[in-house]
Structures are given as structure tokens and as C-alpha cells.
């Protein structure tokens, strides 16, 4: 019969594995947003490697729950580090530190949240780039030529002159 400590260890391992799976899912979503090419392939390979580590942790959960929790946390950490290089900043800036004194479950959860945040940042950068491109195209289409602008200016001056003449403010 399992002791309370063993049950607690298994429970923590299960939560850490769940958080690692969530981090894996977020990393997969981030990979889909990346442009096709070498960086995306490299990131997908890292995601696949982390998935293998997580599956090993799942297999180890009953026999060695603490080791399984550490493996799940390691898989999450691997994904977090890789996402930092793939994010919009390209590895520049500081990442929010994962709490050191906490258990593997909490660290894995924090890493999953970090991945989600980075994915959303990357998505926002892409949306901004598209928005700027569309705005530039619209501006280039709607900008009047010099002749059209001169015609509009003459019309405005004529109207102003009529208004002044009508009010008698000369």
C-alpha cells in the first residue's frame, strides 16, 4: 500500500506532466505561426524531443514519481528556452524567472504560461506587420496626384472667396 508521501509525489508528477503537455501544446501553436524554413524545423524538432521526454516521464510516473516530475519540468524548460529564441524579440530581453523554491509542478505551469505569452506576442507582431502593410497599400492607392491636389486647392480657394464675398467682409 502506498504511503501519503508516495501518493503526493505521484499527484505532483501527474500535475507536472499535465503542465508539460500544456506547454507542448502552446509550443506547437507557436511553431505553426513561425514562417516555414530552418528555424521552424529546428523548433519543431525541439518540441518533438520535449514530447519524448514527457512521454518517458509518463511511463516513469508510477515507479519513480519524483524523477517523472523532474523530467516533465525539464521538458517544459527546454520548450521555454527554445521559445525565447523563436519569439518576436529573437532572444533579446529578460524572461520572467520561474520560481526556484517551488516544486516541479509549479515550475512547469509557469513555463506553460510563459510559452502562451510568447506565442501571443509573436502573433501580435505578425498582426501589426500585416496592418502596417495594408495601411501603406491603402495610402499609396488613395494619395492624390499633384494635379488632383491642385484642383482641390483651387476649389477650396474659390469656395472661401465666395463665402467672404457673400458675408461682405472685404
C-alpha positions, -999 to +999 in steps of 0.1 A: +000+000+000+012+035-009+021+060+017+009+095+018+042+108+006+042+084-024+007+095-033+016+131-030+047+126-052+025+108-078+000+136-077+027+162-082+042+142-110+008+139-127+003+177-125+038+184-138+032+161-167-001+178-174+016+212-174+043+199-196+017+186-221+001+221-220+035+237-226+040+213-255+006+223-270+015+260-268+049+254-283+032+235-312+009+265-318+039+288-317+057+266-343+027+268-366+029+306-365+066+307-375+075+311-411+084+279-429+121+272-430+151+261-409+141+280-377+107+264-377+120+229-384+145+233-356+119+245-332+096+216-342+124+192-336+129+206-301+091+202-295+093+166-306+123+160-283+104+175-254+074+153-262+096+123-260+109+134-226+073+140-214+062+105-226+092+090-207+080+109-176+045+095-180+059+060-182+080+066-150+052+082-130+042+051-110+077+037-105+096+069-098+072+099-094+099+124-083+120+116-113+089+118-136+081+153-122+117+164-128+116+150-164+083+168-171+098+200-157+129+196-178+107+191-209+089+223-201+121+242-195+135+230-228+104+244-246+106+276-227+143+282-237+136+274-273+106+297-274+127+326-262+149+323-293+118+320-316+098+349-301+094+383-315+125+397-297+147+369-310+162+361-276+166+397-265+153+408-231+148+390-199+124+362-193+102+362-163+120+339-138+104+307-128+102+303-091+131+283-077+118+272-044+087+257-058+080+221-069+083+208-104+045+212-109+045+249-103+076+255-124+060+235-153+028+255-150+047+288-150+066+277-181+034+268-199+021+303-192+054+318-204+051+299-237+015+311-241+025+347-235+054+344-261+031+329-287+006+357-282+034+383-285+046+367-318+010+367-331+006+404-322+038+413-340+026+395-371-008+412-369+009+446-366+031+439-397+001+429-417-018+460-405+011+483-415+014+467-449-023+471-456-023+507-444+007+515-466-010+500-497-042+519-490-023+551-486-005+546-518-037+540-537-057+569-522-029+596-522-040+621-549-017+631-577-003+667-578-028+677-604-058+664-584-044+681-553-040+714-571-076+711-584-089+705-549-069+735-536-083+758-563-118+746-555-113+753-518-100+788-525-129+796-548-154+785-521-136+806-495-137+836-518-175+831-524-181+829-486-161+861-480-179+879-508-213+867-495-207+880-460-193+913-472-162+911-450-139+926-476 
